[in-house]
């Protein structure tokens, strides 16, 4: 009757497709199957006795405290028009180059992704700010929409990312569980900081590949990127560039630098980032009572959603284990053709497909705790696994017809932009991200080398 756990997983996916609240869908479905399992005498109710301590552990988790702080930081920077001023200054500076506005979109989008860490916020913001300007300069709608969607998903991988914070906590718990299952009681663990550091090189490679793609388009298909020359009076002054560039770059450098230098934990760095965002908003005279109210409400809304989903996922995880699902998955992976490679490939494919219908928070809290302990017990590096999952989800969010980033941009794109333009525009960027995934699979050191240098112990 261990297959009852798989029916529960499929049932939850079906309920989520109806649009029912995720937290209630997870917890409610799990309790229904717990009741069914109890009546069939295949479920041990003792598993649910651990639920109060699980919930207390979630609410008392110092790592997850970084979530509301990073969300607050991102929303504050968005509301204070930092991204808008930065995009305007960079696009004006690079207007002398063919494709200059596209380069500006990638650069600013990467910074905005590092600031907000939320895919929807980045795609919508860049869509509202840059898409009309790109279309006005006669950029190809396919190239314009593809570039915006691609840079919007960088929030999944460029630290400090909310996705990496949540993945780091789950991967850490999975790693400890895998160690216990193997009879290894070593205090060694994995932190969010490890994932932040491990994501730097893959993130830089992704952004670099995006730039190279724009360069290749400018060379081989220049009609997609018309040159747009500004008058000398329109170009930003050195002072304008400094005021547009230095504040956000300094804030990101301080947040990441404090983590890399070991001065602050990711949670403490998130506090620094939130305080720095407030100072920037005050300096731009964009921090008043109304703004504080709006920012606080948005932060509480996102944070409440995350923690409610996490509580519902904890109920789901306990019932899944109580129904024997974990043992079933472990048995399947052990007997799978190709061994560890085959198991990892299947997991990545399943996560990619689930990325069409589930948000990264749901996948992180529901799917990863099921498969990660088994894969880690089979010998995978936890940092490499976390980065692979993050880029995998980033790719699925771009892939037609269900990619979340495509829906976000469709919602703010002008009517003259066809949905088919958006779908075709993201294809080269999907190919780039798949290439980076293959590079990581071939050379895991791209994700693991820098953490081994920064955290040699």
ZADREN-807294 format. One line per 8 residues: number of its first residue (from 1); their letters; for each residue x, y, z of C-alpha. Coordinates in pm, 1 decimal. Layout:
<recs>
NUM> A> X:Y:Z ~ ...
</recs>
This chain:
<recs>
1> XXXXXXXX> 0.0:0.0:0.0 ~ 303.0:229.9:-20.2 ~ 169.7:338.5:-361.0 ~ -93.2:533.4:-167.2 ~ 178.4:796.6:-111.2 ~ 217.1:841.2:-488.7 ~ -158.3:876.1:-529.7 ~ -143.1:1147.4:-264.2
9> XXXXXXXX> 127.6:1331.5:-461.9 ~ -77.2:1315.0:-783.8 ~ -389.2:1422.8:-594.4 ~ -209.8:1731.6:-458.2 ~ -91.4:1828.2:-808.2 ~ -448.2:1802.4:-937.8 ~ -583.7:2013.7:-652.1 ~ -317.6:2278.9:-713.0
17> XXXXXXXX> -418.8:2298.1:-1079.7 ~ -768.6:2404.1:-969.8 ~ -621.5:2719.7:-816.5 ~ -697.6:2623.5:-457.6 ~ -470.8:2792.1:-197.2 ~ -143.2:2601.0:-190.7 ~ -97.9:2575.6:187.1 ~ -450.8:2441.3:241.4
25> XXXXXXXX> -420.2:2207.5:-59.1 ~ -99.8:2054.0:78.6 ~ -210.2:2017.9:439.6 ~ -570.3:1923.9:362.6 ~ -479.9:1658.9:104.5 ~ -223.0:1508.3:339.1 ~ -474.1:1483.2:624.6 ~ -731.3:1322.2:394.2
33> XXXXXXXX> -481.7:1054.6:291.4 ~ -368.4:1015.6:651.1 ~ -729.8:935.2:741.0 ~ -755.8:690.8:448.8 ~ -425.6:530.5:543.7 ~ -533.8:496.7:905.9 ~ -861.4:329.8:806.3 ~ -663.8:87.8:586.1
41> XXXXXXXX> -413.9:37.1:870.6 ~ -118.2:137.6:653.0 ~ -42.6:470.4:821.4 ~ 115.9:521.4:1162.9 ~ -50.6:818.7:1332.1 ~ 264.8:858.1:1542.8 ~ 416.3:1049.1:1249.5 ~ 169.5:1332.4:1309.3
49> XXXXXXXX> 287.7:1362.5:1668.9 ~ 599.9:1531.0:1532.1 ~ 393.8:1803.4:1364.8 ~ 389.5:2057.0:1656.0 ~ 766.9:2042.9:1690.4 ~ 803.1:2075.5:1310.6 ~ 587.3:2389.5:1305.3 ~ 774.5:2537.5:1602.7
57> XXXXXXXX> 1102.5:2462.7:1427.0 ~ 983.2:2644.3:1113.2 ~ 876.0:2954.8:1302.1 ~ 1194.5:2948.6:1510.1 ~ 1425.8:2896.8:1210.3 ~ 1688.2:3173.4:1200.9 ~ 1773.6:3102.9:835.7 ~ 1415.8:3159.1:718.7
65> XXXXXXXX> 1418.8:3498.8:889.9 ~ 1612.7:3614.2:583.0 ~ 1299.7:3570.3:369.0 ~ 1097.5:3870.8:495.5 ~ 1413.1:4083.7:512.1 ~ 1515.2:4015.5:151.8 ~ 1155.2:4060.8:36.1 ~ 1140.5:4394.0:221.0
73> XXXXXXXX> 1470.3:4497.6:61.1 ~ 1351.7:4412.9:-290.9 ~ 1012.3:4580.8:-261.5 ~ 1168.6:4894.4:-110.5 ~ 1418.5:4923.3:-397.9 ~ 1139.7:4869.9:-648.5 ~ 916.7:5135.0:-493.0 ~ 1198.1:5388.8:-466.0
81> XXXXXXXX> 1247.9:5380.9:-847.4 ~ 1610.2:5265.7:-819.3 ~ 1569.0:5024.9:-1111.7 ~ 1397.8:5285.3:-1329.1 ~ 1675.3:5542.4:-1282.7 ~ 1943.1:5277.7:-1336.0 ~ 1785.1:5150.9:-1659.3 ~ 1747.3:5504.6:-1794.5
89> XXXXXXXX> 2107.8:5597.8:-1719.7 ~ 2261.5:5275.3:-1855.3 ~ 2048.5:5270.3:-2171.2 ~ 2142.8:5631.5:-2245.5 ~ 2509.1:5556.9:-2183.5 ~ 2510.4:5253.4:-2416.8 ~ 2290.2:5404.4:-2687.6 ~ 2595.0:5458.5:-2912.0
97> XXXXXXXX> 2631.2:5079.1:-2949.2 ~ 2404.7:4859.1:-3160.2 ~ 2186.5:4668.3:-2916.2 ~ 2281.5:4907.9:-2637.2 ~ 1934.4:4902.5:-2484.6 ~ 1936.1:4519.9:-2479.0 ~ 2272.8:4526.1:-2299.8 ~ 2127.4:4774.9:-2051.2
105> XXXXXXXX> 1823.9:4550.5:-1992.2 ~ 2047.6:4250.4:-1916.8 ~ 2273.8:4450.3:-1684.1 ~ 1990.6:4619.9:-1494.6 ~ 1782.0:4300.7:-1492.2 ~ 2069.7:4109.9:-1332.2 ~ 2104.7:4378.2:-1063.7 ~ 1729.4:4387.0:-1008.4
113> XXXXXXXX> 1725.4:4006.8:-980.5 ~ 1999.7:4028.2:-718.7 ~ 1798.9:4295.8:-535.6 ~ 1450.4:4143.8:-538.1 ~ 1519.8:3772.3:-583.3 ~ 1160.4:3730.0:-706.3 ~ 1097.8:3628.5:-1069.4 ~ 753.8:3789.3:-1102.4
121> XXXXXXXX> 868.2:4124.3:-962.4 ~ 1169.3:4142.5:-1195.5 ~ 980.6:4041.0:-1512.5 ~ 691.8:4279.9:-1446.6 ~ 920.0:4569.5:-1354.2 ~ 1147.9:4522.8:-1656.3 ~ 846.0:4469.0:-1881.2 ~ 688.2:4797.8:-1773.2
129> XXXXXXXX> 1013.5:4993.9:-1785.7 ~ 1203.5:4859.6:-2085.3 ~ 965.5:4685.2:-2327.5 ~ 794.1:5005.9:-2450.1 ~ 1135.7:5169.1:-2497.9 ~ 1270.1:4869.5:-2693.5 ~ 964.3:4859.4:-2918.7 ~ 987.2:5236.8:-2971.7
137> XXXXXXXX> 1345.4:5190.5:-3093.3 ~ 1215.7:4925.5:-3340.7 ~ 1373.6:4627.5:-3166.5 ~ 1242.0:4290.6:-3277.8 ~ 947.7:4204.8:-3046.8 ~ 1082.3:3849.5:-3021.7 ~ 1426.6:3963.5:-2909.1 ~ 1287.2:4227.2:-2672.6
145> XXXXXXXX> 1042.0:3996.2:-2495.6 ~ 1287.3:3704.4:-2485.3 ~ 1555.8:3921.0:-2325.6 ~ 1319.5:4057.1:-2060.3 ~ 1181.7:3712.6:-1968.3 ~ 1532.5:3564.3:-1948.8 ~ 1680.3:3833.6:-1725.7 ~ 1368.5:3820.0:-1509.3
153> XXXXXXXX> 1431.8:3456.3:-1423.1 ~ 1786.2:3537.4:-1306.7 ~ 1626.1:3603.5:-967.0 ~ 1626.7:3225.4:-923.4 ~ 2004.1:3193.0:-932.8 ~ 2176.2:3527.8:-867.8 ~ 2230.3:3577.8:-493.2 ~ 2087.3:3700.7:-270.2
161> XXXXXXXX> 1793.1:3501.1:-403.4 ~ 1479.4:3404.7:-211.5 ~ 1481.6:3075.1:-402.7 ~ 1835.0:2999.0:-280.2 ~ 1742.2:3089.4:78.5 ~ 1453.7:2841.8:76.0 ~ 1650.1:2578.8:-118.5 ~ 1944.5:2618.0:119.5
169> XXXXXXXX> 1728.2:2544.1:421.4 ~ 1568.0:2237.3:257.6 ~ 1897.5:2105.3:116.0 ~ 2059.6:2146.8:458.2 ~ 1784.6:1943.7:627.0 ~ 1800.2:1682.1:350.3 ~ 2178.8:1657.3:383.8 ~ 2158.2:1602.3:759.0
177> XXXXXXXX> 1891.8:1336.5:707.9 ~ 2103.8:1163.4:441.4 ~ 2400.2:1165.1:679.9 ~ 2190.9:1002.5:953.0 ~ 2053.3:742.2:711.1 ~ 2410.3:648.3:622.2 ~ 2503.4:625.0:991.5 ~ 2730.4:928.4:966.5
185> XXXXXXXX> 2686.5:1160.7:1265.3 ~ 2933.8:1422.5:1139.5 ~ 2845.0:1784.5:1232.6 ~ 2918.8:1888.2:872.7 ~ 2625.5:2069.6:714.2 ~ 2528.2:2293.6:421.9 ~ 2426.1:2656.8:466.4 ~ 2243.7:2915.6:260.0
193> XXXXXXXX> 2578.1:3095.5:234.3 ~ 2723.6:2789.4:58.2 ~ 2452.7:2808.3:-206.9 ~ 2497.1:3185.2:-242.7 ~ 2868.5:3141.8:-307.5 ~ 2814.5:2837.9:-530.4 ~ 2565.5:3030.7:-746.6 ~ 2804.2:3316.9:-825.6
201> XXXXXXXX> 3003.9:3149.7:-1105.8 ~ 2699.2:2987.2:-1278.5 ~ 2513.5:3319.8:-1249.5 ~ 2802.9:3510.9:-1407.3 ~ 2826.1:3249.5:-1684.4 ~ 2454.1:3286.4:-1757.9 ~ 2470.6:3665.2:-1776.4 ~ 2784.9:3642.6:-1990.6
209> XXXXXXXX> 2611.5:3402.8:-2230.7 ~ 2317.3:3642.2:-2257.5 ~ 2556.9:3923.8:-2352.4 ~ 2730.2:3702.6:-2609.7 ~ 2395.0:3614.0:-2762.7 ~ 2304.8:3982.1:-2804.5 ~ 2647.2:4047.3:-2958.5 ~ 2596.6:3761.9:-3206.7
217> XXXXXXXX> 2251.9:3895.8:-3301.4 ~ 2400.1:4245.0:-3351.6 ~ 2660.2:4095.3:-3586.3 ~ 2452.8:3847.4:-3785.8 ~ 2102.3:4000.2:-3767.4 ~ 2155.4:4375.0:-3713.9 ~ 1799.8:4451.3:-3827.0 ~ 1678.5:4304.0:-3496.5
225> XXXXXXXX> 1877.6:4567.1:-3305.0 ~ 1852.6:4907.8:-3475.2 ~ 2111.4:5161.5:-3370.4 ~ 1957.4:5454.0:-3183.2 ~ 2179.2:5757.6:-3144.2 ~ 2094.3:6013.5:-2875.9 ~ 2179.4:6380.6:-2887.9 ~ 2477.1:6479.9:-2679.9
233> XXXXXXXX> 2245.3:6683.9:-2457.9 ~ 2046.2:6368.8:-2375.8 ~ 2343.3:6164.0:-2259.7 ~ 2373.4:6122.0:-1882.9 ~ 2639.6:6321.2:-1706.4 ~ 2905.9:6155.4:-1494.3 ~ 2722.1:6273.6:-1184.8 ~ 2394.0:6116.9:-1300.7
241> XXXXXXXX> 2570.0:5788.2:-1374.4 ~ 2736.8:5783.1:-1034.5 ~ 2409.9:5849.2:-850.5 ~ 2229.6:5583.0:-1057.5 ~ 2498.7:5313.9:-1038.3 ~ 2681.2:5345.0:-708.6 ~ 2393.6:5311.3:-454.5 ~ 2243.3:4979.7:-579.3
249> XXXXXXXX> 2584.2:4830.8:-661.4 ~ 2716.8:4929.1:-319.7 ~ 2417.4:4775.3:-143.9 ~ 2449.6:4444.8:-330.4 ~ 2826.9:4442.7:-274.7 ~ 2782.5:4500.3:99.4 ~ 2518.9:4226.7:132.4 ~ 2714.0:3965.6:-64.8
257> XXXXXXXX> 3051.9:4085.4:60.1 ~ 2953.6:4047.6:424.0 ~ 2849.1:3686.6:355.3 ~ 3158.1:3599.8:150.7 ~ 3390.6:3755.9:408.0 ~ 3226.3:3559.9:688.0 ~ 3134.7:3882.5:868.2 ~ 2760.9:3812.0:859.4
265> XXXXXXXX> 2528.2:3518.1:812.1 ~ 2276.0:3539.1:523.7 ~ 2009.9:3640.2:775.5 ~ 2226.2:3918.1:919.1 ~ 2321.0:4027.6:566.3 ~ 1950.0:4040.4:479.7 ~ 1901.7:4279.2:774.0 ~ 2184.3:4495.9:640.2
273> XXXXXXXX> 2024.4:4491.5:295.5 ~ 1683.0:4590.9:429.2 ~ 1834.0:4879.2:628.8 ~ 2039.8:4988.5:327.0 ~ 1729.2:4986.1:105.9 ~ 1555.1:5214.0:355.9 ~ 1849.4:5456.3:345.4 ~ 1841.4:5459.2:-36.6
281> XXXXXXXX> 1466.7:5523.7:-36.8 ~ 1511.6:5809.2:212.5 ~ 1792.1:5956.8:1.7 ~ 1561.2:5952.2:-302.3 ~ 1277.9:6102.8:-94.1 ~ 1061.5:5800.8:-169.9 ~ 1006.9:5680.6:185.3 ~ 694.4:5821.1:345.0
289> XXXXXXXX> 406.2:5687.0:552.3 ~ 215.7:5564.7:247.4 ~ 521.3:5388.4:109.3 ~ 597.1:5227.9:445.3 ~ 240.4:5098.6:461.1 ~ 251.1:4959.1:105.9 ~ 595.2:4799.2:147.3 ~ 503.8:4645.8:483.4
297> XXXXXXXX> 176.7:4501.4:354.8 ~ 348.1:4348.2:51.6 ~ 623.9:4202.5:269.5 ~ 378.8:4051.4:516.3 ~ 170.2:3907.1:232.0 ~ 464.8:3731.8:67.5 ~ 614.5:3615.3:399.4 ~ 282.5:3477.5:523.2
305> XXXXXXXX> 238.2:3287.9:197.1 ~ 584.4:3132.8:226.2 ~ 543.4:3020.9:586.7 ~ 188.7:2891.4:539.0 ~ 306.5:2684.3:241.5 ~ 599.4:2558.0:448.2 ~ 365.3:2446.9:729.1 ~ 133.9:2273.7:479.7
313> XXXXXXXX> 436.3:2109.5:316.5 ~ 552.2:1981.1:656.6 ~ 218.7:1804.9:705.4 ~ 246.8:1663.2:352.8 ~ 603.3:1543.2:414.8 ~ 514.7:1365.6:740.8 ~ 216.6:1186.4:588.3 ~ 419.7:1094.4:277.8
321> XXXXXXXX> 681.4:932.9:501.0 ~ 416.1:765.5:714.0 ~ 267.3:604.2:403.2 ~ 605.3:460.0:305.5 ~ 665.7:697.9:15.6 ~ 1024.7:772.9:109.7 ~ 1121.8:405.5:112.9 ~ 948.1:356.7:-222.2
329> XXXXXXXX> 1139.2:645.6:-381.3 ~ 1466.4:516.8:-238.2 ~ 1399.2:169.4:-377.7 ~ 1313.0:309.5:-720.3 ~ 1629.6:519.1:-734.0 ~ 1850.7:231.9:-625.0 ~ 1710.1:2.4:-895.1 ~ 1696.2:264.6:-1168.7
337> XXXXXXXX> 1905.5:198.2:-1484.9 ~ 2209.7:419.5:-1490.3 ~ 2242.6:431.5:-1112.9 ~ 2305.9:779.3:-971.7 ~ 2317.1:941.4:-1316.1 ~ 1981.9:791.5:-1415.4 ~ 1820.0:890.3:-1085.8 ~ 1950.5:1247.6:-1108.5
345> XXXXXXXX> 1836.0:1279.4:-1470.5 ~ 1483.3:1160.9:-1385.2 ~ 1460.9:1398.3:-1086.1 ~ 1575.0:1694.8:-1296.5 ~ 1323.0:1606.8:-1567.2 ~ 1038.0:1576.0:-1314.3 ~ 1129.8:1907.8:-1148.1 ~ 1147.7:2072.7:-1491.0
353> XXXXXXXX> 799.1:1948.6:-1582.5 ~ 654.3:2039.2:-1243.3 ~ 791.8:2391.0:-1292.0 ~ 517.0:2437.8:-1552.7 ~ 237.2:2398.2:-1298.0 ~ 393.0:2465.9:-956.9 ~ 577.2:2768.7:-819.3 ~ 936.9:2731.4:-700.6
361> XXXXXXXX> 820.6:2759.2:-337.0 ~ 588.1:2461.6:-375.7 ~ 853.1:2253.7:-554.3 ~ 1114.0:2346.6:-295.0 ~ 896.9:2246.7:-0.8 ~ 714.9:1947.1:-150.8 ~ 936.6:1777.8:-411.2 ~ 1291.3:1854.0:-296.0
369> XXXXXXXX> 1249.8:1707.9:58.1 ~ 1129.1:1382.4:-101.1 ~ 1408.1:1331.1:-355.4 ~ 1705.4:1521.6:-212.6 ~ 1782.6:1293.7:87.6 ~ 1791.3:989.3:-141.4 ~ 2016.2:1154.9:-400.5 ~ 2248.8:1295.2:-133.9
377> XXXXXXXX> 2272.7:952.9:31.1 ~ 2375.5:815.9:-309.3 ~ 2671.6:1055.2:-314.5 ~ 2567.0:1381.4:-482.1 ~ 2724.2:1706.4:-363.6 ~ 2451.8:1911.8:-187.1 ~ 2574.2:2248.4:-321.5 ~ 2583.9:2117.9:-678.0
385> XXXXXXXX> 2236.3:1967.2:-640.0 ~ 2092.8:2294.3:-506.6 ~ 2238.7:2501.1:-791.3 ~ 2122.9:2248.7:-1052.5 ~ 1767.9:2257.6:-914.3 ~ 1766.9:2639.5:-912.4 ~ 1880.5:2668.5:-1277.8 ~ 1647.2:2385.1:-1376.8
393> XXXXXXXX> 1349.9:2571.6:-1229.9 ~ 1470.9:2891.5:-1394.1 ~ 1463.3:2712.9:-1729.8 ~ 1116.6:2566.5:-1676.3 ~ 982.8:2913.0:-1587.8 ~ 1094.1:3025.0:-1937.6 ~ 964.8:2727.9:-2136.7 ~ 640.9:2763.3:-2340.6
401> XXXXXXXX> 355.2:2719.8:-2309.9 ~ 335.1:2717.4:-1928.1 ~ 641.6:2915.2:-1816.0 ~ 551.4:3156.9:-1535.6 ~ 779.8:3431.8:-1671.1 ~ 588.2:3424.7:-2000.7 ~ 258.1:3479.4:-1819.9 ~ 402.0:3767.1:-1615.8
409> XXXXXXXX> 527.5:3947.7:-1926.3 ~ 210.4:3874.1:-2125.6 ~ 17.1:4053.4:-1850.9 ~ 209.1:4381.5:-1893.3 ~ 308.4:4366.4:-2263.6 ~ 135.6:4598.6:-2513.7 ~ -143.1:4452.5:-2727.0 ~ 68.1:4462.9:-3044.2
417> XXXXXXXX> 310.3:4208.4:-2895.8 ~ 188.4:3861.9:-2989.3 ~ 208.0:3569.6:-2751.1 ~ 388.9:3377.7:-3027.9 ~ 656.3:3651.6:-3026.4 ~ 717.7:3591.4:-2657.3 ~ 733.2:3213.9:-2705.5 ~ 976.7:3236.3:-2997.0
425> XXXXXXXX> 1185.1:3502.9:-2826.5 ~ 1271.4:3290.0:-2525.3 ~ 1387.7:2987.5:-2726.5 ~ 1753.2:3098.0:-2763.7 ~ 1770.1:3177.3:-2393.7 ~ 1628.2:2835.6:-2305.7 ~ 1905.4:2683.5:-2517.1 ~ 2161.0:2894.2:-2328.3
433> XXXXXXXX> 2031.8:2778.0:-1989.9 ~ 2027.1:2414.9:-2098.6 ~ 2386.7:2462.0:-2211.1 ~ 2480.4:2596.8:-1867.0 ~ 2305.2:2298.8:-1706.2 ~ 2510.5:2063.6:-1923.3 ~ 2826.5:2255.1:-1829.0 ~ 2743.2:2212.0:-1460.2
441> XXXXXXXX> 2674.3:1843.0:-1513.2 ~ 3007.4:1801.3:-1690.2 ~ 3206.7:2025.5:-1454.9 ~ 3048.2:2028.0:-1106.5 ~ 3343.1:2239.5:-990.1 ~ 3169.6:2541.6:-1144.7 ~ 2932.8:2528.2:-846.7 ~ 3154.2:2368.6:-581.1
449> XXXXXXXX> 3497.5:2527.7:-631.6 ~ 3424.4:2875.8:-495.5 ~ 3250.5:2749.0:-177.3 ~ 3552.1:2525.2:-108.6 ~ 3775.0:2832.7:-127.2 ~ 3553.9:3065.6:74.0 ~ 3455.1:2802.3:332.1 ~ 3755.9:2564.3:337.0
457> X> 3628.7:2384.4:647.5
</recs>
